[in-house]
Amino acid sequence: MIFKNIALFGANGQVGDAILRALVQQEQHELKILAFIPPGLSLQSHQDDKRITVKQLDLDKLSRKDLAADLDGIDAVVSALNGKALEAQPVIQDAAADAGVQRYYPSEYGMHNEYRKPGDPWGYIHPMWELKAQLIEKAVLHPAILSDQMTFTIIGCGDFYNQDREKVWCPWTQKGVDEYTFHIIGDPDAKAQYTHLDDFGKYLVATLLDPEVSKNQYLNFPSDTISHTEIAALLEKYSGKSVKKDMISEDEMHEVVKDPSRAPKEMGNSAFPVDFWFLVKGSQGQGRFLRPPGQNHNHLFPHIVPTTFEDYFKERFR
């Protein structure tokens, strides 16, 4: 058995589009996709594909009853929502349960780290991670899950490294520059895990095509485990341009977390809050942004070949 009828919420977003493309491009089965997007917007890709039905949905006016009717006949619901839109997930899951949906994928697609202030015995979670954590906890304890009427799959990953919109987060995606600048917090030789968006989309689709393997599982899929020093060397090799390393101390990180206005102005050009950038990059520089062997699950779907940074640079600068 496979899941052939898929509802995708946030199908026009960065992660949603990667999932949508993977759903359409897989060749084993013809899937039917119900793509939910905000009113007045359109899909980034495959807008006219006959396998996709686009449904505009105002999450601020969400009706459980109406949504359950829309989800009738759907096998799996995948949420690619982010930010404030995540708050709609409990109603989406309720409606999915009412409609008899078999599998639910809450939005995860990342890695969570505690922030530790110097001299403070408590740990802290950034609101972006905390909201996801609360909603995932609620999702896996949903009555439909506990009664085995619905199953779940949660997929974590490394830092998405091919976000073209993120000039500071992913400096190697920039075009037309004479030199690349890496803003590095802590140890540039500390390894961290990264994931290519296309790899992630393919991995999620693989879990839909093999539901027993992914049933009620917390899975993780990194594409590469690598340090900033190694990334810089590969970028210089394949781009032919130099990489400037702007080293930021952990003390500076703590100051920015305390007062985000202290961050360099160019770091404000992001879809993410500046303090979130510092927490992610800070944990990478501390060697904490990776999972140990046994907590990564690439081996479950070995036909999904990870795109390493070297593979990515070879293609980008060929």
Buried (B, 14 or more C-beta within 10 A) or exposed (E): EEBBBBBBBBBBBBBBBBBBBBBBEBEEEEBBBBBBBBEEEEBBBBEEBEEBEBEEBEBEEBEBEEBBEBBEEBBBBBBBBBEEBBBBBBBBBBBBBBBBBBBBBBBBBBBBBEBBEEEEEEEBBBEBBEBBEEBBEEBBEBEBBEEEEBBBBBBBBBBBBBBEEBBBBBBBBEEEEEEBBBBBBBBBEBBBBBBBBBBBBBBBBBBBBBBEBBEEBBBBBBBBBBBBBBBBEBBBEBBEEEBEBEBBEBEBBBBBBEEBEEBEEEBEEBEBBBBBBBBBBBBBBBBBBBBEEEEBBBEBBEEBEBBBBBBBBEEBEE
